[in-house]
Amino acid sequence: MLKVALISIRIIISFVPAVIAYRYVLVYNLHMFQLNGYKNGEHFAWVRRFIRRQWVLVAAVCIGILDLLLPCAVCDWITLLWFLLVIAVYQALGRMAARKPLVYTARVKRLIATVIVLDVVLACVLALAWEKSEGVMAAGSAGGRVFGRAFFLRFFYGGYGTITRLDGMLMIIIGLKIVSCIIGNLAVSPIEKGVNAHFINDAKRRLRDAGDMTIIGVTGSYGKTSVKHYLGELLAVKYNVLITPESYNTPMGVVRTVREHMKPGTEVFVCEMGARHVGDIKELCDLVHPDHGIITSIGPQHLETFFTMENVVSTKYELADALPKGGMLFLNWDNDLVRDNAGKYEGIRNVIPYYGAGYRADNVRLTPQGTAFEVVTPDGEREAYVTSLIGAHNIVNVTGAIAVAHSMGIALKDLKIPVRRLHGVPHRLELKRNGRLNVIDDAYNSNPAGSKAALDTLAMFDGLKVMITPGMVELGDKEEEYNREFGRHAAEVVDHLLLVGHGRTDAIRAGAEGASDGRQDGARCMIRTFDHFEEAFAFASQIPHDGEKYVLLENDLPDNY
């Protein structure tokens, strides 16, 4: 009885940390899977790219197999310690990925249930294999013997070899969490397709029943979320407007917006359209059937999934292809790729340029209140505006929103007060003042054009200039080249360049060091690298300076980076 009691205690000591480790590992990998858009291919690519981050799981599978093949007391205690190590590692990873926590949607709950069921099946298979290998299973009633003998009798009477085999099975199951979300998603995909089809069809029905509601699609490599928000504010002068909230720009995000937020009497629906693959914009257009469209920009973004700039261009212009005859197509004429690819739509769509032509921005200047500028219409009508927004690309976005609002029947003078009241979208060149410390928060999803615009904005201010950045990601094979150019431009503007993350920011440092030596003002950009953002920001706050200090926060890596 003493042996049974000791072994029972040892099983509990092993089982409890295993369950805790299982929970941490499952939640973390579900979180990353959600951030990767529930796409098996993208998540598998992410797993391969960051395999060293989850090395403990790779090792766990190896240890589990070894435990099953060579049961001994040493392996038994190694696995127990490994469970504790897994808990510590994934507690740390969970804290790193806390900015945008896992959202327990119905889909996530279905996936959790599927993964757990698959793990139970795997445990039964391993136990069955164990019984067969021991030669103790007779024909018939195999399932009963698996649960009865493998999970109870042997655990109480088998000694360390049995305990080690239990640990080995648990260790393999935990280690496979590195890919179990993909396997679970494949298993549950027929259900998900059915659920999504039901929601999509319901959203389409609601849109058909909306009658004369005008739908405006907004897409672009950058600027689309800002334009969407600005346009919603300006159109509200005359219309009952619905916009997709936050960054809801995927098919299911749009479906959710329509089903949960569209009300009777909605007159205009401004739909943000995001894309990571060729055909994504077409899919959204087939869902909502836009009457008008805005292409805010085209640039090198998500090249890991688009592969070429030609694919980026063709995908953004899928919005133009979907517009009906007579639909208005608003194009940012300040963007080379937008302008250079607009020719084939002239005469087919009602092409309306803005900023560089058509609806032109004129006399743009920085003021104590923000930015003052004028808009000149294609007919020569002119109106002056003041906004609290800063940065040339914000004026591009506001001009685009003004162009759409005016083309939909709102007088320029009626837009003066709404433009003055516009507030920046959070984390997109958002200026926060605290005495002489001015933080320019541009932490959302940086890209080559956006980072250049942010630095150009920083250069407009008089004072000590500091930039904190972890660099840009999702740029495919061009990532190092773009980050090197980013560093060169930064060194020409900032006094202190604070990099977050060793290794990943080497290209920025290399570009900055070369440019810093050749600055025309003779000053030298000071470059430092930190492990964490908090350390970099604390350093920036303590840099001695008697006048105004401006700290640009450029990009905040997604949690899955």
C-alpha angles and dihedrals in degrees: 000000000000090000091050091049093049093048091046090053090048091051090052091047089054098039098051097056089042091057091046091049090048091054095049094046094046094049093048095049092044088052092052091045090054092049089051089058097253086283112145095206095049092045092049089050089050091050091052093047094049099032091128090061089064099035090131090067093050088051090045092061090050092048091047093053091047090051092054093048100040110028112190141138092259092056089046094060093040090058092048091053090045091056088055091048091051090052092051094047095049094044086059093045090049091055090050091053096047100107094084106021126207110279111218097220122168088261092054091049091051090049092050091052091048093050092049092050091049090050091052089051090049091050090052091049091051091047091048091051089050093052092049092049090054091052095228101117119099125196118285135030092041095160093055092050091048093057096033102043104022098045101034120014096041093044090055099042106023100079125208095337091061093045090050091051090052090050090047093054092048091046092053092048091051093045092053090060085090088076104014093098089060092047092046091048091052090050094049097038095102089056092045092050090052093048093046092047090054093050093044093050091048091051091049090051091051091050091050090050091051090084115197096008112143115228120204119191118208121194139155142129088263137356096045096111092049093047090048092054094044092047092050090055094047097045090051087074088078110005142054098247135195121190129184105260125242108334098332096149105133125092094259091043090054091045090052091049092052095045097043106030111026110102133187108275096035104147103181129030115195106199121194112213120202128186139191098164138039108273097028094111092046089053090054092046091051087054101048104017098217121221094203135014142203125204105196099183146331121218146134104301132134089011088155087073102024093047095194137040089235088064091050092052095047092047095052091048090054083087091059091048091054098052118107123243107286093022115143116243112197114199130189100236091192090070114083097209093047093048096042093053098044097084098088091057097053108107091015098063130026094256113198116183122203139197100008095038139359100023097027127195112222138182094015110184139159116247135178087258094052123268130348122201144149131232121214117196124217087259092055098255111147133200132174122226139185123201134177088227118107131208133058094255090056088057088050089054094046091048089054091052091048090050092054095043093049092046088054093057106272115132117238092237091055089060097057097089095041090051090050090052096051115122126200119259108255114273094009107107089315110171115216118183124204109170107293093342109093117186118199104199110204095147099132117105104317122210134178096269094040094049091050091050090050092051091047088053092049090051090060092067127083113228143055109330122209129174127196116194143152090202131245127303140187092052097121118210090349094061097099092044094051093045091050090053089046089056092050092052092045093053090055092056113027132066094206124030111194113191123199116212130027119245097012092067096047092103091054091049092049092051093045096048091055095048096042092065092057102048113142094220090058092237121130125226110233111221126199133167125215134186095226137029092235091060092049093048092048089052092048092051092054098048104121114242132148098209137043117324123203120197116191115202102202114189130340111215117241114258091253089063 
